[in-house]
Amino acid sequence: MKRRNVSEARPVEQLPGIMRRTLAYSDHLMLCQYTAPKGSKFPLHNHPAAQIGYLISGRLRFMGATDADTFEA
């Protein structure tokens, strides 16, 4: 697994206003840090590798989600 500190991870604009830093990855797994303004939307998509996420602040709801798929920090 390749990994880096947040301060070393280069920010990439994933979508307009949405920044991504890749913190760790392998052929099977990826951990990224995202910063996004309130109201941001990601289009429906998929990944060949499993994704790990955590919410530091704010609220996150997955597309087509039920209340069980809403997370708050």
N, C-alpha and C positions, 0 to 999 in steps of 0.2 A: 504494500500500500504506500503510495506517495502522499506526503502531507506537508503542510506549511502553516506557519503562524498567520493569524489574521493580518498583522502588520506587513507581512511579506506577500500576501496574496494580492495580485493585481486586480483592481476592479474593472469589470467589463459591463458595458451597458447592454443588458439582455434584451430589454424592450425600452421604449422611450420612458425615461425617468426611473427605471428599475435596474438597480446595480447588483451584480453577482460577483462574489469572490469564491473560488473553488478552494476549499480547505483540505480535502482529502479525497483520493480516488484510487480505484483499481479497475480491473476489467469487469467487476461485479457490483461495485458500490461507489456512490458519490455523496459527499457532504459539501454543501455550498451555503454561504451566508448571503442572504438577499436583503436589500433595503429598498423599500417601495413606498411612495406616497399613499396617503389614504385614498381609497377608491380605485386602486390599481387592479387590473385584471390580466391574468395570464390566459392565453388561448388553450383550449383542450389539446393535450399532447401526451406522448408517452416516451419512455426511456428504455434503452437496452439494459442498463444497469439499474439496480435497486437504488432508491433515493432515501436519504435520512434528512429529517428536518426538525427544527425546534423553533418555537415562537418566543421571542424575548419581550416584545411589547406589541400591543394592538390586538387586532382580531383577524382571524383567517377563516374563510369559508371556501370549501371546495365546490367547483361547478357541479350543478345537479345534486347538490348535497341536501341531506336532511339536517335537522337540528343536531343530530349526533356527530355530524361532520363539521361543526363550527368550533373553533378553538379560540380561547382568549388568554392573554397573559396579564 
